[in-house]
Amino acid sequence: MEATYEFEKKYRDQILRCSSCGFCQAVCPIFGLTLRPAMNTRGKMLLLKELMDGSLEPSAEIADIFYTCTACKACTYTCPAGVEGNEIVEEVRKRLYKDGLAPESLTGVRDSIFKQGNVFASAQDERIEIYPPVLREKVRKGELKSHAETLLFMGCLPSYMDMKIVPSFIKSLDAAGVDYTTLATEETCCGFPLYLMGSDEFEPQARRLIEKMRATGARELVTPCAGCYKTFTTLYPEIGDLGLNVYHSVQYFDRLINEGRIELKGELSGKITYHDPCDLGRSCKIFEEPRNILKRVPGVEFVEMEKNRLDARCCGGGGGMQAYNPEMAVDMAALRVRDALDVGAELIVSGCPACKDNLRKGARAIPKEERGKIKIMDITEVVINAAG
């Protein structure tokens, strides 16, 4: 085993720059639950110093510490020394993966992606089962257009584990008269889970998907998945040119509403709040578009949780945590749901399927007499309901 890790050259100065001030400790969702100093970024940097000088060897225990991270980037935005904790953890995972120390729960996800094209090991033909009937029938009859102005990319979780996001997304775009196509059963995982576990198979996966996307001749791509959006806009450019303008559904809907192509007229009721997904908020700085949409929905009172935008509390659904430590992920989600309950919200809306899924689990983990009738929805569902 080498005494130092390959990332040392790039991140050595940052690792040594960590002053152990503990600012990251106050915002780390993992430390907030475990109270284990090794689990926050400060603790990880201290471990890395020992790994770099060879006084500590990589192990399953070390791997557990670096894979127990939601990749929320909260540490990066609170570090006065400018240590990019999130990026450093990602680099460490690449080496751990190379050394065969990646957790089996995550390598199982990898195998599912390679065998079936999605993280759930479900059949590719099932990817279109959630499509609205008319579109699904077009795919089955071979009548789906191969080229269009706009390419829709659904993502794994909306396609296989959610009954409402994809239909709401497509129906809203149909109502707005958008000229679109999809990859249908040829859509595969964007590869983000591979990247998060440190797999060197991420780049080949991305190149294969880029080729499929470019073949549609589309000018723009729209996805309701925050993880896919982050992948396409921040990771793919380092691999190859997509040749498309990429939008998350909150950006695209905000534009369609402003253009008058979607009218929010159907009333919803009660207090509504917005949870900023880490992949959409801290990573991509998309904060105002979803709030613009929600504030225009008739009949609702928009309220902010105390922790919002850059300071938003992570729901625990990212970084591979739902696969690696689902119990801890749910505990984090329950804390976020309580943030919403504290401001009297009756509906939590997000722009991330993973957040929606984990927040629903977190809500169920709270005693019924405390959680009341709080609901969790994706913003695509809000838009179709209000436009109805």
Order of alpha helices (4+ residues) and beta strands (2+ residues): alpha-alpha-alpha-alpha-alpha-alpha-alpha-alpha-beta-alpha-alpha-beta-alpha-alpha-beta-alpha-beta-alpha-beta-alpha-beta-alpha-alpha-beta-alpha-alpha-beta-alpha
